[in-house]
Amino acid sequence: LVVEMNAEEATNLSAALHAAVGLIKK
């Protein structure tokens, strides 16, 4: 899977992913 995105989108996606993982592991 190759996804092209700009830095802002990557940052937002990363932040959302970390937040989701935090909730799951809570």
C-alpha distance matrix in Angstrom:
0.0 3.8 6.5 10.0 12.8 16.3 17.8 19.5 16.6 14.8 18.2 18.8 15.5 16.3 19.9 19.0 16.9 19.8 22.3 20.7 20.7 24.2 25.4 24.0 25.6 28.8
3.8 0.0 3.8 6.7 9.8 13.2 15.1 17.1 14.5 12.9 16.5 17.4 14.7 15.6 19.3 18.9 17.3 20.1 22.7 21.7 21.8 25.2 26.5 25.6 27.2 30.1
6.5 3.8 0.0 3.8 6.4 10.0 12.1 13.8 11.0 9.9 13.7 14.3 11.8 13.4 16.8 16.5 15.5 18.5 20.7 20.0 20.7 23.8 25.0 24.6 26.4 29.0
10.0 6.7 3.8 0.0 3.8 7.0 9.8 11.8 9.6 9.1 12.9 13.9 12.3 14.0 17.2 17.4 17.0 19.7 21.9 21.8 22.7 25.4 26.9 26.9 28.6 30.9
12.8 9.8 6.4 3.8 0.0 3.8 6.7 8.1 6.0 6.3 9.8 10.7 9.9 11.9 14.6 15.0 15.3 17.8 19.7 20.1 21.3 23.7 25.1 25.6 27.4 29.4
16.3 13.2 10.0 7.0 3.8 0.0 3.8 5.6 5.4 6.2 8.7 10.1 10.7 12.2 14.3 15.5 16.4 18.3 20.1 21.1 22.4 24.3 25.9 26.9 28.4 30.1
17.8 15.1 12.1 9.8 6.7 3.8 0.0 3.8 5.5 5.0 6.0 8.6 9.8 10.3 12.1 14.1 15.1 16.3 18.2 19.8 20.8 22.2 24.3 25.5 26.6 28.1
19.5 17.1 13.8 11.8 8.1 5.6 3.8 0.0 3.8 5.4 5.1 6.2 8.5 9.8 10.6 12.3 14.1 15.4 16.5 18.3 19.9 21.0 22.7 24.4 25.7 26.8
16.6 14.5 11.0 9.6 6.0 5.4 5.5 3.8 0.0 3.8 5.4 5.1 6.0 8.4 9.8 10.5 12.1 14.2 15.3 16.3 18.2 19.8 21.1 22.4 24.2 25.5
14.8 12.9 9.9 9.1 6.3 6.2 5.0 5.4 3.8 0.0 3.8 5.5 5.1 6.0 8.5 9.8 10.3 12.1 14.1 15.2 16.3 18.1 19.9 20.9 22.2 23.9
18.2 16.5 13.7 12.9 9.8 8.7 6.0 5.1 5.4 3.8 0.0 3.8 5.4 5.1 6.1 8.6 9.8 10.5 12.2 14.2 15.3 16.4 18.4 19.9 21.0 22.2
18.8 17.4 14.3 13.9 10.7 10.1 8.6 6.2 5.1 5.5 3.8 0.0 3.8 5.5 5.1 6.1 8.5 10.0 10.6 12.3 14.3 15.3 16.6 18.4 20.0 21.0
15.5 14.7 11.8 12.3 9.9 10.7 9.8 8.5 6.0 5.1 5.4 3.8 0.0 3.8 5.5 5.1 6.1 8.6 9.8 10.5 12.2 14.1 15.4 16.4 18.2 19.7
16.3 15.6 13.4 14.0 11.9 12.2 10.3 9.8 8.4 6.0 5.1 5.5 3.8 0.0 3.8 5.4 5.0 6.1 8.5 9.8 10.5 12.2 14.3 15.3 16.3 18.0
19.9 19.3 16.8 17.2 14.6 14.3 12.1 10.6 9.8 8.5 6.1 5.1 5.5 3.8 0.0 3.8 5.4 5.2 6.1 8.6 9.9 10.5 12.4 14.3 15.4 16.3
19.0 18.9 16.5 17.4 15.0 15.5 14.1 12.3 10.5 9.8 8.6 6.1 5.1 5.4 3.8 0.0 3.8 5.5 5.1 6.2 8.6 9.8 10.7 12.3 14.3 15.2
16.9 17.3 15.5 17.0 15.3 16.4 15.1 14.1 12.1 10.3 9.8 8.5 6.1 5.0 5.4 3.8 0.0 3.8 5.4 5.1 6.2 8.5 9.9 10.5 12.2 14.0
19.8 20.1 18.5 19.7 17.8 18.3 16.3 15.4 14.2 12.1 10.5 10.0 8.6 6.1 5.2 5.5 3.8 0.0 3.8 5.4 5.1 6.0 8.7 9.9 10.4 12.0
22.3 22.7 20.7 21.9 19.7 20.1 18.2 16.5 15.3 14.1 12.2 10.6 9.8 8.5 6.1 5.1 5.4 3.8 0.0 3.8 5.5 5.0 6.3 8.7 10.0 10.4
20.7 21.7 20.0 21.8 20.1 21.1 19.8 18.3 16.3 15.2 14.2 12.3 10.5 9.8 8.6 6.2 5.1 5.4 3.8 0.0 3.8 5.3 5.2 6.2 8.7 9.8
20.7 21.8 20.7 22.7 21.3 22.4 20.8 19.9 18.2 16.3 15.3 14.3 12.2 10.5 9.9 8.6 6.2 5.1 5.5 3.8 0.0 3.8 5.4 5.0 6.1 8.3
24.2 25.2 23.8 25.4 23.7 24.3 22.2 21.0 19.8 18.1 16.4 15.3 14.1 12.2 10.5 9.8 8.5 6.0 5.0 5.3 3.8 0.0 3.8 5.5 5.3 5.9
25.4 26.5 25.0 26.9 25.1 25.9 24.3 22.7 21.1 19.9 18.4 16.6 15.4 14.3 12.4 10.7 9.9 8.7 6.3 5.2 5.4 3.8 0.0 3.8 5.5 5.0
24.0 25.6 24.6 26.9 25.6 26.9 25.5 24.4 22.4 20.9 19.9 18.4 16.4 15.3 14.3 12.3 10.5 9.9 8.7 6.2 5.0 5.5 3.8 0.0 3.8 5.5
25.6 27.2 26.4 28.6 27.4 28.4 26.6 25.7 24.2 22.2 21.0 20.0 18.2 16.3 15.4 14.3 12.2 10.4 10.0 8.7 6.1 5.3 5.5 3.8 0.0 3.8
28.8 30.1 29.0 30.9 29.4 30.1 28.1 26.8 25.5 23.9 22.2 21.0 19.7 18.0 16.3 15.2 14.0 12.0 10.4 9.8 8.3 5.9 5.0 5.5 3.8 0.0
